[in-house]
Amino acid sequence: MAIVINALLLDILKDQVTPALGCTEPIAVALAVAKAKETLGSLPEKVEIKVDRNIFKNALAVGIPGTKEKGLYMASALALVAGKSEYSLEVLKDITEEDILKAHEIIDSNIIHVAIAEKIVGLYVEVSAFCNQEKSKVVIKDKHDNIVLVEKNGKIIFKQESVGTDKVSLKENIKKMSIRDFKEFVEQIDTNDLGLVAKGIKMNKKMAEAGISSKYGRALSGGVCIEDMNYKEYAKFLTSTASYARMSGYPLPVMSCAGSGNHGLTAILPVVAVGEKKQMDDENIIRAVTLSLLVTIYVKSYTGTLSPVCGCGVAAGVGASAGIAYILGGSLEQVEGAIKNMIGTMAGIICDGGKPGCAFKLSISVDAALESALMALNDIVISSADGIVDETAEKTIYNLGKVSTDGMINTDKTILEVMLGKCQ
């Protein structure tokens, strides 16, 4: 049984932990636009884009890698100029300064039209491209890189029902597992099989290095050298500076988790920071980061790919609390306690779109993850009589998912109304 579970968890990691260049919401749109252009075979005269509310919300104010621009229009224009769908979530990695100038010309020509698909539930991107009498159509659904439909002139070139059967199975199977399963997996697995995690650590640290020299990074450090920071300060510093650089459009990929680059930063970097400051070896750090990633994916299976709540706080932050408790020597019960503490602390914090300001939320999330883990290590855990915290970590995560979905149906609409009101 353990062999089967371990193989399944490796498959889940490979599916849910992937490189991404730029915020994954505008990048998902860029991927669909690039594929639509390639299918059409020429530069479109008109592009019509429909997205769900969360894609629109998360892309409204976020920087596009390698530019000083923000939003879906620039991401789409760059995809028309130089996007390559074969690169998946790194679709814009080859852009040049000349491409940016051409993208501005495309935006000025008003050929790109973006609308919200009002009745759609869940992640959704639909792109229709037109040139002369020809038309192509591409649809992405449920997962940022999951193309489910490609058409040209009404003829279906490729089609699948939402995510493939295997992908659905992966997503649903993780719900059948437990925190115990995840902990046993990271303790049993050969770390040579976790090369993806090791790669993610290196990628995300590079983004942090880019953020350290930014105005935000200098202000956050308060003039204190990294060498002089304690592990708590270093964990917050490393994670939030990486987010600031990424959301400002710094042209480096990060290792994402559950469809979000910021989730990847939050799940990976705080655990790495604690491990480094505590002089842990690479193997222990990789195992703890893997636990953090699996818990993050597990939480996201209940809260949804995109939701009204800040996933960095209530999903990746929960994963980080588990990883931190584990790397500091926590037992299964203490890891579970850290999860319950984190959910009891952070549940309800809203997501008001992807933006450089997310760095502040990541800083708060890391601080809460550290406190949640340290309290659990001292056997102090929020009571199951308190709020949505339940008898087990798994039940608490289920409750979090119910609050984050059923309980916040109108929240996204209101958040988006406020954000759009600022643009008028």
C-alpha positions in Angstrom: 0.0 0.0 0.0 2.8 2.4 0.9 4.4 1.8 -2.5 1.1 2.7 -4.3 0.6 5.9 -2.2 4.2 7.0 -2.7 3.9 6.6 -6.5 0.7 8.5 -6.5 2.1 11.3 -4.4 5.1 11.6 -6.8 2.6 11.9 -9.7 0.7 14.6 -7.8 3.9 16.6 -7.2 4.8 16.4 -10.9 1.4 17.5 -11.9 1.0 20.3 -9.3 4.5 21.7 -8.9 5.6 23.3 -12.2 7.8 26.2 -13.3 5.9 29.5 -14.2 7.1 32.8 -15.6 5.0 35.6 -14.2 1.7 35.6 -12.4 -0.2 32.5 -13.5 -3.5 34.2 -14.3 -2.3 36.6 -17.1 0.1 33.8 -18.2 -2.8 31.4 -18.6 -4.4 33.9 -20.9 -1.1 34.5 -22.8 -0.9 30.7 -23.3 -4.4 30.5 -24.8 -3.7 33.6 -27.0 -0.4 32.1 -28.2 -2.1 28.8 -29.1 -5.0 30.6 -30.8 -2.5 32.6 -33.0 -0.5 29.4 -33.8 -3.7 27.6 -34.8 -4.8 30.5 -36.9 -1.5 30.6 -38.7 -1.2 34.4 -38.9 -1.4 37.5 -36.7 -5.1 38.0 -35.8 -7.0 41.1 -36.9 -9.2 40.8 -33.8 -8.9 38.8 -30.5 -11.8 38.2 -28.2 -11.0 37.0 -24.7 -13.4 35.8 -22.0 -12.2 34.9 -18.5 -13.7 34.0 -15.2 -13.9 36.6 -12.4 -10.9 35.3 -10.6 -8.6 35.3 -13.6 -9.7 38.9 -14.3 -9.3 39.9 -10.7 -5.9 38.4 -10.3 -4.5 39.8 -13.5 -5.8 43.4 -13.1 -2.8 44.9 -11.3 0.0 42.4 -11.6 3.3 43.0 -13.5 4.1 41.2 -16.7 7.6 39.6 -16.7 10.2 41.7 -18.4 8.0 44.8 -18.8 6.8 47.7 -16.8 3.3 47.0 -17.8 0.4 45.2 -16.0 -2.7 43.2 -16.8 -4.3 41.0 -19.4 -3.9 43.3 -22.4 -0.1 43.4 -22.2 0.1 39.7 -21.6 -2.1 39.0 -24.5 -0.3 41.4 -26.9 3.1 39.9 -26.0 1.6 36.5 -26.6 0.6 37.6 -30.1 4.1 39.0 -30.8 6.4 36.4 -29.3 4.4 33.8 -27.2 5.1 30.1 -27.7 2.5 27.7 -26.4 5.1 24.9 -26.3 6.6 26.6 -23.3 3.4 26.3 -21.3 3.4 28.6 -18.3 6.7 30.0 -19.5 5.0 31.1 -22.7 6.5 34.6 -22.6 10.1 33.7 -21.8 11.6 34.7 -25.1 10.3 38.3 -25.3 12.6 41.1 -26.1 12.5 44.9 -25.9 11.5 45.1 -29.5 8.6 42.7 -28.8 7.4 45.0 -26.0 7.3 47.9 -28.4 5.3 45.8 -30.9 3.0 44.8 -28.1 2.2 48.4 -27.3 1.4 49.0 -31.0 -1.1 46.0 -30.9 -2.7 47.4 -27.7 -3.0 50.8 -29.3 -4.7 49.3 -32.4 -7.6 48.1 -30.1 -7.8 44.6 -31.6 -7.8 42.9 -28.2 -11.1 42.8 -26.3 -11.4 41.3 -22.8 -14.7 40.4 -21.0 -15.8 38.5 -17.9 -17.6 35.3 -18.5 -20.3 36.0 -15.9 -21.9 32.6 -15.4 -18.7 30.6 -15.4 -17.7 28.9 -12.2 -14.0 27.9 -11.8 -10.9 28.7 -13.8 -11.8 29.6 -17.4 -10.1 31.2 -20.3 -11.6 31.4 -23.8 -9.8 33.0 -26.7 -11.2 33.6 -30.2 -8.8 34.9 -32.9 -9.9 36.2 -36.3 -8.1 37.0 -39.5 -9.8 37.5 -42.9 -12.5 34.9 -43.0 -10.7 32.5 -40.6 -11.2 31.9 -36.9 -9.5 29.9 -34.2 -10.7 29.2 -30.7 -8.8 27.9 -27.6 -10.3 27.2 -24.2 -8.4 26.6 -20.9 -10.3 25.2 -18.0 -9.8 24.2 -14.3 -6.0 24.4 -14.4 -3.8 27.3 -15.7 -2.1 25.2 -18.4 -4.9 22.8 -19.2 -6.1 23.4 -22.8 -9.3 21.6 -23.3 -10.4 22.8 -26.7 -8.6 23.9 -29.9 -10.7 24.8 -33.0 -10.1 26.3 -36.4 -12.9 27.5 -38.6 -15.4 25.4 -36.5 -13.4 22.2 -36.9 -12.2 20.6 -33.7 -8.5 20.0 -33.7 -8.2 18.9 -30.1 -10.8 18.4 -27.3 -10.9 16.9 -23.9 -13.5 17.1 -21.1 -12.0 19.5 -18.6 -8.8 18.1 -17.1 -8.0 14.6 -18.3 -9.3 11.6 -16.4 -5.9 11.0 -14.9 -5.7 14.6 -13.7 -9.1 14.4 -12.1 -8.1 11.2 -10.4 -5.0 12.8 -9.0 -6.9 15.8 -7.7 -9.6 13.7 -6.1 -7.2 11.0 -4.7 -5.3 13.4 -2.6 -8.5 14.1 -0.7 -8.5 10.4 0.4 -5.1 10.8 2.0 -4.1 12.2 5.4 -1.3 14.3 6.9 0.1 11.0 8.2 0.4 9.7 4.6 2.3 12.9 3.6 4.7 12.7 6.6 5.4 9.0 6.0 6.0 9.7 2.3 8.6 12.4 2.9 10.4 10.2 5.4 10.4 7.1 3.1 11.1 8.6 -0.3 14.6 8.6 -1.8 15.4 12.3 -2.2 16.9 11.5 -5.5 13.3 11.2 -6.7 12.5 14.7 -5.5 14.7 16.5 -8.0 11.7 18.7 -8.9 11.6 20.0 -5.3 15.3 20.7 -5.2 15.0 22.6 -8.5 12.1 24.6 -7.0 14.2 25.6 -4.1 16.9 26.9 -6.4 14.5 28.7 -8.7 12.6 30.4 -5.9 15.8 31.5 -4.1 16.9 33.2 -7.3 13.7 35.2 -7.3 14.3 36.2 -3.7 17.8 37.4 -4.6 16.3 39.6 -7.2 13.9 41.1 -4.7 16.5 41.6 -2.0 18.0 44.5 -3.9 14.7 46.2 -4.6 13.4 49.2 -2.6 11.0 46.9 -0.8 13.8 44.5 0.1 16.0 47.3 1.4 13.2 48.7 3.5 12.2 45.3 4.9 15.7 44.4 5.9 16.0 47.6 7.9 19.7 47.6 7.1 20.3 44.2 8.7 22.5 41.8 6.8 21.0 38.4 6.0 23.9 36.8 8.0 22.7 38.7 11.1 19.0 37.8 10.7 17.5 35.1 12.9 15.5 32.3 11.2 12.2 34.1 11.7 13.4 37.4 10.1 15.1 35.5 7.3 12.0 33.4 6.5 9.8 36.5 6.2 12.5 38.4 4.3 13.2 35.7 1.8 9.6 35.0 1.0 8.2 38.5 0.7 11.1 39.9 -1.3 10.7 37.1 -3.8 7.0 37.8 -4.1 7.6 41.5 -4.6 10.0 40.9 -7.4 7.8 38.4 -9.1 4.6 40.4 -8.9 6.4 43.5 -10.1 7.3 41.6 -13.3 10.9 40.5 -12.7 11.7 38.2 -15.7 12.6 35.0 -13.8 10.5 31.8 -13.5 9.5 30.4 -10.1 8.4 26.9 -9.1 4.6 27.2 -8.6 2.4 25.0 -6.5 -1.2 24.2 -7.2 -1.3 26.7 -10.0 0.2 29.7 -8.2 3.7 31.1 -8.2 3.2 32.9 -4.9 1.9 29.6 -3.4 5.2 28.0 -4.5 7.2 30.8 -2.9 5.2 30.6 0.4 5.3 26.8 0.5 9.0 26.6 -0.2 11.0 29.6 1.0 10.1 29.9 4.7 10.9 26.2 5.2 14.2 26.6 3.4 15.0 29.7 5.4 14.5 27.9 8.7 16.5 24.9 7.5 19.4 27.0 6.4 19.5 29.1 9.6 19.3 25.9 11.7 22.2 24.5 9.5 20.1 21.5 8.4 21.4 19.4 5.5 19.9 19.6 2.0 18.1 16.2 2.4 16.2 17.3 5.5 15.3 20.6 3.9 14.0 18.9 0.7 11.9 16.5 2.8 10.3 19.3 4.8 9.6 21.4 1.7 8.0 18.4 0.1 5.7 18.0 3.1 4.8 21.7 2.8 4.0 21.3 -0.9 1.8 18.3 -0.3 -0.2 20.0 2.4 -0.6 23.0 0.2 -2.0 20.9 -2.6 -4.3 19.1 -0.2 -5.7 22.3 1.1 -6.2 23.7 -2.4 -8.1 20.5 -3.3 -10.8 21.8 -0.9 -10.5 25.6 -1.3 -10.3 25.5 -5.2 -7.7 26.6 -7.7 -8.9 30.2 -7.4 -11.0 31.5 -4.6 -12.1 34.6 -2.7 -9.5 33.8 0.0 -5.8 34.4 0.0 -4.3 31.1 -0.9 -0.9 32.2 0.3 -2.3 32.6 3.8 -4.8 29.7 4.0 -3.2 27.1 1.7 0.5 27.6 1.2 0.9 29.2 4.6 -0.7 26.1 6.1 1.7 24.0 4.1 4.6 26.1 5.4 3.5 25.8 9.0 3.6 22.0 8.6 7.0 22.0 6.9 8.4 24.3 9.6 7.1 22.2 12.4 8.5 19.1 10.7 12.0 20.5 10.1 12.2 21.6 13.7 11.6 18.0 14.8 7.9 18.0 15.3 5.9 14.8 15.7 2.9 14.0 13.5 0.6 15.4 16.2 2.6 18.6 16.4 2.6 19.0 12.6 -1.2 18.5 12.6 -1.4 21.0 15.5 0.6 23.6 13.4 -2.0 23.2 10.6 -4.9 23.7 13.0 -3.2 26.8 14.5 -2.6 28.3 11.1 -6.1 27.8 9.8 -7.5 29.1 13.1 -5.4 32.2 12.6 -5.6 33.0 8.9 -9.0 31.7 7.7 -10.9 34.5 6.0 -8.2 36.7 4.7 -9.4 37.8 1.2 -7.7 37.7 -2.2 -8.1 41.1 -3.9 -6.0 40.2 -7.0 -2.4 39.5 -7.8 -0.2 42.6 -7.3 3.1 43.7 -5.7 1.2 44.3 -2.5 0.9 40.5 -2.1 4.4 40.6 -0.7 2.9 42.1 2.5 0.4 39.3 2.8 3.1 36.7 2.3 5.1 38.3 5.1 2.2 38.1 7.4 1.5 34.5 6.3 5.0 33.4 7.0 4.9 35.1 10.4 1.7 33.3 11.3 3.1 30.0 10.0 6.2 30.3 12.2 4.1 31.1 15.3 1.6 28.3 14.5 4.5 25.8 14.2 6.3 27.0 17.3 3.2 27.0 19.4 2.4 23.4 18.2 5.9 22.3 19.1 5.2 23.4 22.6 1.9 21.4 22.5 -0.2 24.6 22.4 -3.0 24.0 19.8 -6.2 25.9 19.2 -9.1 23.9 20.7 -11.5 22.0 18.5 -14.2 24.0 20.3 -13.0 27.2 18.7 -14.5 28.4 15.4 -13.9 26.3 12.4 -11.0 24.3 14.0 -12.1 20.7 14.3 -10.9 17.5 16.0 -8.4 16.6 13.3 -6.3 18.6 10.8 -8.2 17.0 7.9 -11.6 18.0 9.3 -10.3 21.5 9.9 -9.1 21.7 6.3 -12.5 20.5 5.1 -14.2 23.2 7.1 -11.8 25.8 5.7 -12.8 24.7 2.2 -16.5 25.0 3.0 -16.1 28.5 4.4 -13.9 29.5 1.4 -16.3 28.3 -1.2 -20.0 28.0 0.0 -19.6 30.7 2.6 -18.1 33.3 0.3 -20.2 33.0 -2.9 -20.8 36.8 -3.2 -17.4 37.9 -1.9 -15.6 37.7 -5.2 -18.3 39.8 -6.9 -18.0 42.5 -4.3 -14.2 42.6 -4.4 -14.2 42.9 -8.1 -16.9 45.6 -8.1 -14.6 47.6 -5.7 -11.6 47.1 -7.8 -13.3 48.0 -11.1 -14.8 51.1 -9.4 -11.3 52.4 -8.9 -10.7 52.1 -12.7 -13.7 54.3 -13.7 
